[in-house]
Amino acid sequence: MNLTIITKSPEETKNLGKEVGKLAKRGDLLAFYGELGAGKTCFIQGISRGLEVKDYVTSPSFTIINEYQGKIPIFHFDLFRLNNAEEILELSYKEYFYGEGLTVIEWAEKIEQFLPKEHLKIDIKFKDRYQRTISFIPQGDRFNNFLEELSRIENIRD
Amino acid sequence: MSDLILGIETSCDETAAAIVEDGKKIISNVVASQISIHQKYGGVVPEIASRKHMEYIIPVIDKALDESGKKITDLSAIAVTYGPGLIGSLLVGLSVAKAMAYAQNIPFIGINHLEAHIYANLLEHNEIKPPFVCLIVSGGHTSLVYIRHFGEYKLLGQTKDDAAGEVFDKIAKVLDLGYPGGPITEKLAKEGEPSSIKFPRPLLNDKSYDFSFSGLKTAVIYYIKELKKENKNIPVSDILASFQQAVIDVLVGKTIKAALKFKTKQIILAGGVAANSLLRKEIKKKANLLNIKVFYPSIFLCTDNAAMIASAGYYKFKENKKSSLNLDAVSRLPLERKNQ
C-alpha cells in the first residue's frame, strides 16, 4: 500500500514524524526525498521525539552524519553536500544502513543504488507555504506492514 | 623565554598552519583554502576535503615554518583541532600533529574548534576580560556562550536546526549564486531594501537563547518559488537584504538579551558569519546605547585559521594541559569546561 498525508503546518509534520518514530525498529531505513525547505529535517525531528531523544536534532548538512541516542540509536544522514554516490563509500555507510539503529537519510535520491532492498521512501512536497503533501512508498514487506500500522493510527488522515 | 606554538587546523575546508608567540603575536599564518575546489558543488564535499587536506597539509606546515624564520626545534608545543568538524578532515591534521609532536618530543594539545574561535579575539584585543557573552556563528554553528572565566563555558543556547551560515549557503544555492553564500549575499543585499519583504524572525521574542533558522529558510525559498511559478521577476537584492536583516535581527536581539541578563559589559563575536559587516554594525549600535563594548576579530581571523588554534593551545600549554596521543577526532564536540 501507499499512503499520502497532507500536513498543514511544520508542527503537524513533526507530529506525523513522531508517530513514525514510535513505530520504528532497529535496522529500519527511511529514505527522504524533497527539495530545500520541504521539511525533511522537521519530520526527522518528530521521529526523534517519538524515540525520546533528548538532544537537539539539527541539520547535519555540515557533518553529513549525526548520531542520536533515543530508545534506539538514530543515524541521521544529510547528503545535501554529496556530489556523487560513491562518496558514501567513504562514510562506512553499511555499518549504519545494516546496523543496530534507525537510519534516516535526507537527499536519498543521491545514493539510490546503495539503499537496501527494504526501506521506506518518504517524499515531501510543497502544497503551499505551510502545507505539505507527504507520500510514503514502501519497499519490501516490512514497510507494507509498517504503513498499515501507521494508517490505523487515529487522526493520521484528515 | 617566549613560547612558540604551532597551530594546525583541518576541521572543514581550510588547511591551515600558524606559528604564534606567547598566545598573542602571529609570526606566520598560512591558510590554503579549498573554497574554489568546492565552489562548483555548492558546498564542502567531505571526501574531496580530506583528500585535499592530505595534499596540502605538509606544504602548508612547511610554509608556516619558513615564513616564521623559525625551526621545528624552536617549537614549544603543537596544538591541533580535534573537533567538531568532518571526521575525515579532522583526522588529517590530528595525525600529522601527533606524529610531529612525538618525533620532536614536545607536548601535543587537542583544541576544540569552537573554543579557538573565541580565542581568535584575544590575538587582537588585549582588553577582553571575562565575564563576557560570545556569539559563535558560522556555517556549522550558531551558539551563544557565557564565559565567566577563560576555560569555563556555559552554553546558553544554540540552533535547533540550521546554523546561520548554513542558511546563507542554502539560500545562495537556491538563487544560483554559488558557494559560500555569506559574502555574495552581503554584497548583493547592499543594493536591496531590507524592509521590502517581511520574513519571519524565528524565536526572537522567545524566552530561551536558542535559535531556529529553518522556518526562515523555508519562508525565503517559498517566496522565490511562488515568484517563479507566476513567471515574475525575482528581486534578488531585495530578497537577500530582507533575509539578511531577519537573520541579523535575531542574532543581535538574542546576544544583547544575554549580555543584559548576565550583566556583562563585553560582547564577543566569533566565527565566519562574524565577518558580516551589517551584523557588526547593528550589534555595535545596540550595544553602544547600553554601554556594552563589542569585539570581533579581523576578517582573516573570523574564518577558519590556525592562528586561533595556536593561541588557544598556548593558554592550555601554560596550564600544562597536554593531550594524550590517543586523542580521537570528534565530529560533534560540545563546548565544555573540560574538553580533553
Interface residues (C-beta under 8 A of the other chain):
Chain A: P10 E35 L36 G37 G39 T41 C42 Q45 Y56 T58 S59 S61 F62 T63 I64 I65 N66 E67 F80 R81 L82 N83 E87 E90 L91 F126 R129
Chain B: C12 Y41 G42 G43 V44 V45 P46 E47 I48 S50 P84 G85 L86 I87 G88 G139 G140 Q158 T159 K160 D161 D162 A163 E166 K170 K173 V174 S214 G215 K217 T218 A219 V220 I221 Y222 K225 S331 R332
